[in-house]
Amino acid sequence: MPLSKFICKAKSAVHAKRERRKDARPGELLAAALDLFVEKGFAATRAEEVAHRAGVSKGTLFLYFASKEELFKAVVRENISGHFPRWNAEFDAFEGSTADMLAYCMRMWWAHDDTTNASGICKLMMSEASNFPELAAFYEHEVIQPGNELIKRILQRGMARGEFRPIDMKYGVYTVLAPMLFLALWKHSLGTCCTADAQLVPEEYIAVQVETILNGLCIPNTSPTQKNISS
């Protein structure tokens, strides 16, 4: 191969590699930002730390994201709110019972959060929301409202099909949210340092929570006397 052609081919390969690297940078920055936000909190995370962990300069970071606040919003959309269209589509396509749907929802919710640090965003917002009201309002609009609506859709499906008893929907969503929020907080606090005996097994924990939500704690009164009164 002539030297000139060899040089051109080498330059093309380098250019292609740089282009691939450039295309990957937003994702690398978002991954680095997610990990640092969860590790250190929003206030304590500096833009130059995110850039360093992603292997780029601080100036490069600001080519993609105008501020640390915009970077955080992009992290939330990438890891949580951007998935709501798919989750709602799964709801529309689900053919099983609503009890099965609720169990599937809670298992998949944790499977998604547990494979990334996404569950740590919840802890971050609960601890820092009052210091960053703009981000709190963004999080409410992007995550809390659509998340609550999806849970409401599940509960309403169960009631409409005669599978669930009627409940106050304003607070009913928290019967599902509360155990999942606790699991997220536990993972990023006590779960990092408690003894083996105190550790939770998420799959077992979720199974117990689902059973409790669906059946409650009280044993139905089926005594003959109660039956006669009811009849």
Protein Blocks (a to p, Z undefined) as FASTA:
>chain_A
ZZklmmmmmmmmmmmmmmmmmmmmmmmmmmmmmmmmmmnojklpcfklmmmmnopafklm
mmmpmbfklmmmmmmmmmmmmmmmmmmmmmmmpcbdfklmmmmmmmmmmmmmmmmmklmm
mmmmmmmmmmmmmlmmmmmmmmmmmmmmmmmmmmmmmmmnopaccddfklmmmmmmmmmm
mmmmmmmmmmmmpcfklpccfklmmmmmmmmmmnombdcdfbfklmmmmZZ
